[in-house]
Amino acid sequence: MAQLEKKNDMLRVERLAEEKAKRKVATKRQEDLELRKKQEEAARQKKLQQVEEEEQRHQEMLAKRRAEEERRRPANWPRPPRSGTEEGTRAGRKEEGAGKENASWSEKDRLQLRKKD
């Protein structure tokens, strides 16, 4: 009987050790999963930041280009409307179905400037 209890105790200890090892493996897997998620999130944030920086550089380049065009344009030359603005949209609508009398303001100004020269 004592041997049977001793054997059962040994089996119980082995079972507990196995369960503890399984928990350890599960914990390790969980830690690995969390680490991977953190790394993926960090990579996603880095990519997002790079995209934002690229967009900012692009906007700065466009602003520089517009400023350079403004600088090169003669002082009496009218400034064309920006696309996407209401003013640009109205001018675009005028140009679509326009005859000579309904020409957009920029065309009228160009014609006047040509007459002056």
HELIX and SHEET records of a PDB file:
HELIX    1   1 ALA A    2  ARG A   72  1                                  71    
HELIX    2   2 GLU A   86  GLU A   96  1                                  11    
HELIX    3   3 TRP A  105  LYS A  116  1                                  12    
END                                                                             
